[in-house]
Amino acid sequence: MKTLTAGTPAPAFTLHNQNDEPVSLADFKGKKVLAYFYPKAMTPGCTVQACGLRDSKAELDAFNVEVLGISIDAVKRLPKFIERDNLNFTLLSDEDHSVADQFGVWGKKQFMGKVYDGLHRISFLIDENGVIEHVFNKFKTKNHHEVVLAYLKENTIDFQI
């Protein structure tokens, strides 16, 4: 697994959202995008992570950041996650993990002695021109949103909070 790094152009991708509509990274040109990869909708860790981002929406908006949650869940599972937890951002389905492969977040994992291929919990802040600005790979699900906001506050000259 070779995860993309800051300074690398983000792969152009199109995936289906919770409404089964195509969404492309190019749709967000001129905005920053937080593309966060999470293993599975409605699991405890993924729920905590998503709710932290949900509750930080106003602050993220002030930094011109759109959130895209990407998992290998089927499209039909995504609206349930949005409804159950009142999520206020887009979820995308990458069932064949092709986009995860391009970002380098699909690979060997280990849990309770079992080794398997899976989605690694890594987030990418993509700048207004489609270049990866920062990679978030050291956080806990409960403080992911805080780590992202701290980075934005430290690295943004004009913000409106």
N, C-alpha and C positions, 0 to 999 in steps of 0.2 A: 504494500500500500504506500503510494507516494502522494501525500497530501499537498495540494497547491499552497503556495506561499504568497505573502504580501508582495505586490508589484507585478504579479502575473495577471494577464487579462482573464476575467472570469469566462468560463465556457458559455457560449450562447445556448440557451435551452428553452424548450417549450414543454410544459407539463399540464395536466388537467387539474383544475382546482376542485373544491368541495361541491361546486355546482356542475361539474363535468364540462367546464369551459376551458379552452386552452389559454394558458398564461405564459408569456415569454419574458425573459429577463429584459429584453429590448423594450418592453412596455413601460419600463421604469427609468428610461434614460432621463437624466437631469435630476434624479433622486438617488439617495443612497439606499442600498438594499441590505438588510440583514437576512442572509440565507442561512437558516439554521436547520441542520439535519438532526432528526430525532428518531429513535428506533421504532416506536410503536404507539399509535394514538390510544389514549385512555388508560395507559399504564401509570402507576403512581409517579415515577420520576418525570415522565413526559408531561403529565398533567401539571405538576408543580412548576416545571420550566415554562410551559405555555401560559399558565396563569400569571406568572411573574411578568412575562412580556405583555400580556393583556393589560395588567394593572399599570404598566409603564407607557402605555400608548401615547398619552399626551406629551410626555417628555421626549419620546422617540420622534413624534411628529415635529416637535420644536427643532430637532436636528435634521429634519427632512429625510427621515429613515422610514422605509416601508419594510414590514416584516413578512417573510415568506417561510413558513414551516414546511420542510420537505421530509417525507417518510416513504417507506415502501408499502404503506397501507394502500388498499384498494380505494378508489374514489368513493365508493358507497359508504365506507367507514368514516370518512372525513366530516360529513355534515353532523353526524352523531356527536363527534368530539366538539365541534363548534357549538352545537346547541347545548350539550350537557354543561359545558364550562363557560358559556357566553364569550367565546373567543372573538376578538375584533380585528383579526388579520387573516390573510389568505393561507390556506393549507394546500399543498400540492402532493399529488401521488406520483411516486417514482417506482412503480411496482417491479420493473425489471432492473432496477438500480443502475440504469445507464448514466443518469446525471450524477449519482453518488460516485460511480466509477470515475467520471471525468474530473470531479473535485478531489478524488483520492480519499474518500471517506468510507468506502466499502472494502472490507478485508477481514482478516483473521481476528477473532475475539475469543476470549476464554471466560467461562463462567462455571464455577463449581467443578473445575477439573475438565470440563467439556470444551473442546476447541471447535469453532464453527465460523462460517463467514457471516458477517452482519454489518449493520450500519453503525458507524462510530459517531458519537455525539460531538460534533464540531460545528462551529458557526463561522461564517465569512461575512465581513462587512465589505460590501462592494461599493465603490465610489460612483459618482455621477457619470463617469465615462466608461463604466464597466470593468474597472480594474480592481482587483482585490486590494483593499486598503489595510485590512487587519484580519488575522485568523485567531479565533477564540477557541482554545483547546484545553485550557486549564480553568475549570470552574465546576461548581456543584450545581445540580439542577435548581436548587432553591435560590442561588445567588447569580445565576446566569445574567439576568436582566441588570443587576447591579454592576457586574463586571463590564457589560456593554456600555452602560451609561457612564461609568467612570472613565472608560476609554474616550468616549465622545466628549465629555467635559474637559478632559486633559488635552485633547487634540483638535478642538474646534475653536476658532478665534471668536466668531460671532454666533452665539446661540441665544435663544429667546426664552429661557426658563425664568 
